[in-house]
Amino acid sequence: MEEEDIQAVVEIENLSYPNPWREMTFRGELYNQPVSFPFVMVHKFQEKIIGYVIFWCLKDRAQINNIAVHPDFRRMGVAEAVMRQVLDQIKKAGAGLVTLEVRPSNSAARSMYYKLDFEVLGIKENYYNNPPEDALVMGKFLDQ
Ligand SMILES: CC(C)(COP(=O)(O)OP(=O)(O)OC[C@H]1O[C@@H](n2cnc3c(N)ncnc32)[C@H](O)[C@@H]1OP(=O)(O)O)[C@@H](O)C(=O)NCCC(=O)NCCS
């Protein structure tokens, strides 16, 4: 992800979440967060941004902070393929555990994480706003 990608990323973010990250949050990930790895997903033929993923990696721990695919390109295997690449990179970087938070109501994301062999590690109560909801903390241990 680069500066010129932010507008397209924010458009997808706004289509994807009831409480979307703002532009400045993405800039923070790009410029002020050395442990952050922000990537865009680019359509091979249309050459436009159709999604993004941001993960943090610090020593033996990693966290998926955001992943979204434009609604027009969902259910085509894009996020799953990208997540598999991300998990591979995280493993190569030497992290043994990758975690994330997800709304229990987000059945699409939960199904994807289960398919990728994430398991529920815990719950953060009243974690989300708009609408208020707990967060499931999901994690996957990566064999070294
Ligand atoms: C979650 C999200 C990233 C999935 O992206 P995607 O590219 O459509 O997902 P994929 O096509 O790669 O699907 C992979 C698997 O996820 C699950 N899945 C994805 N969308 C689903 C849906 N609408 N309903 C049920 N399961 C779904 C399925 O298990 C699917 O495997 P299958 O196709 O073999 O059934 C996308 O729905 C999205 O951008 N949602 C809004 C943002 C969001 O919620 N991000 C996650 C925050 S924790």
Ligand as a Chemical Component Dictionary entry (heavy atoms), coordinates in Angstrom:
data_LIG
# 
_chem_comp.id                   LIG 
_chem_comp.type                 NON-POLYMER 
_chem_comp.pdbx_formal_charge   0 
_chem_comp.three_letter_code    LIG 
# 
loop_
_chem_comp_atom.comp_id 
_chem_comp_atom.atom_id 
_chem_comp_atom.alt_atom_id 
_chem_comp_atom.type_symbol 
_chem_comp_atom.charge 
_chem_comp_atom.model_Cartn_x 
_chem_comp_atom.model_Cartn_y 
_chem_comp_atom.model_Cartn_z 
_chem_comp_atom.pdbx_ordinal 
LIG C1  C1  C 0 -14.366 -11.376 4.998  1  
LIG C2  C2  C 0 -13.962 -11.017 3.580  2  
LIG C3  C3  C 0 -12.584 -10.333 3.619  3  
LIG C4  C4  C 0 -13.868 -12.313 2.753  4  
LIG O1  O1  O 0 -13.366 -11.976 1.473  5  
LIG P1  P1  P 0 -13.676 -12.874 0.169  6  
LIG O2  O2  O 0 -12.616 -12.574 -0.828 7  
LIG O3  O3  O 0 -15.073 -12.690 -0.256 8  
LIG O4  O4  O 0 -13.501 -14.353 0.752  9  
LIG P2  P2  P 0 -13.172 -15.653 -0.101 10 
LIG O5  O5  O 0 -13.945 -15.639 -1.377 11 
LIG O6  O6  O 0 -11.692 -15.832 -0.199 12 
LIG O7  O7  O 0 -13.788 -16.791 0.816  13 
LIG C5  C5  C 0 -12.979 -17.668 1.593  14 
LIG C6  C6  C 0 -13.868 -18.407 2.557  15 
LIG O8  O8  O 0 -14.458 -17.498 3.480  16 
LIG C7  C7  C 0 -15.784 -17.901 3.796  17 
LIG N1  N1  N 0 -16.721 -16.882 3.310  18 
LIG C8  C8  C 0 -16.423 -15.757 2.614  19 
LIG N2  N2  N 0 -17.536 -15.028 2.407  20 
LIG C9  C9  C 0 -18.554 -15.711 2.983  21 
LIG C10 C10 C 0 -19.938 -15.461 3.102  22 
LIG N3  N3  N 0 -20.522 -14.348 2.586  23 
LIG N4  N4  N 0 -20.695 -16.342 3.782  24 
LIG C11 C11 C 0 -20.142 -17.463 4.316  25 
LIG N5  N5  N 0 -18.817 -17.768 4.215  26 
LIG C12 C12 C 0 -18.043 -16.891 3.556  27 
LIG C13 C13 C 0 -15.995 -19.238 3.094  28 
LIG O9  O9  O 0 -15.543 -20.241 3.990  29 
LIG C14 C14 C 0 -15.036 -19.108 1.932  30 
LIG O10 O10 O 0 -14.632 -20.367 1.449  31 
LIG P3  P3  P 0 -15.546 -21.103 0.311  32 
LIG O11 O11 O 0 -15.626 -20.144 -0.823 33 
LIG O12 O12 O 0 -14.778 -22.343 -0.007 34 
LIG O13 O13 O 0 -16.879 -21.344 0.932  35 
LIG C15 C15 C 0 -15.013 -10.093 2.889  36 
LIG O14 O14 O 0 -16.306 -10.652 3.110  37 
LIG C16 C16 C 0 -15.000 -8.676  3.394  38 
LIG O15 O15 O 0 -14.267 -7.833  2.880  39 
LIG N6  N6  N 0 -15.836 -8.376  4.428  40 
LIG C17 C17 C 0 -15.904 -7.028  4.996  41 
LIG C18 C18 C 0 -14.675 -6.732  5.821  42 
LIG C19 C19 C 0 -14.492 -7.747  6.940  43 
LIG O16 O16 O 0 -15.441 -8.162  7.578  44 
LIG N7  N7  N 0 -13.217 -8.115  7.184  45 
LIG C20 C20 C 0 -12.861 -9.047  8.247  46 
LIG C21 C21 C 0 -12.806 -8.312  9.554  47 
LIG S1  S1  S 0 -12.348 -9.390  10.893 48 
# 
loop_
_chem_comp_bond.comp_id 
_chem_comp_bond.atom_id_1 
_chem_comp_bond.atom_id_2 
_chem_comp_bond.value_order 
_chem_comp_bond.pdbx_ordinal 
LIG C1  C2  SING 1  
LIG C2  C3  SING 2  
LIG C2  C4  SING 3  
LIG C2  C15 SING 4  
LIG C4  O1  SING 5  
LIG O1  P1  SING 6  
LIG P1  O2  DOUB 7  
LIG P1  O3  SING 8  
LIG P1  O4  SING 9  
LIG O4  P2  SING 10 
LIG P2  O5  DOUB 11 
LIG P2  O6  SING 12 
LIG P2  O7  SING 13 
LIG O7  C5  SING 14 
LIG C5  C6  SING 15 
LIG C6  O8  SING 16 
LIG C6  C14 SING 17 
LIG O8  C7  SING 18 
LIG C7  N1  SING 19 
LIG C7  C13 SING 20 
LIG N1  C8  SING 21 
LIG N1  C12 SING 22 
LIG C8  N2  DOUB 23 
LIG N2  C9  SING 24 
LIG C9  C10 SING 25 
LIG C9  C12 DOUB 26 
LIG C10 N3  SING 27 
LIG C10 N4  DOUB 28 
LIG N4  C11 SING 29 
LIG C11 N5  DOUB 30 
LIG N5  C12 SING 31 
LIG C13 O9  SING 32 
LIG C13 C14 SING 33 
LIG C14 O10 SING 34 
LIG O10 P3  SING 35 
LIG P3  O11 DOUB 36 
LIG P3  O12 SING 37 
LIG P3  O13 SING 38 
LIG C15 O14 SING 39 
LIG C15 C16 SING 40 
LIG C16 O15 DOUB 41 
LIG C16 N6  SING 42 
LIG N6  C17 SING 43 
LIG C17 C18 SING 44 
LIG C18 C19 SING 45 
LIG C19 O16 DOUB 46 
LIG C19 N7  SING 47 
LIG N7  C20 SING 48 
LIG C20 C21 SING 49 
LIG C21 S1  SING 50 
# 
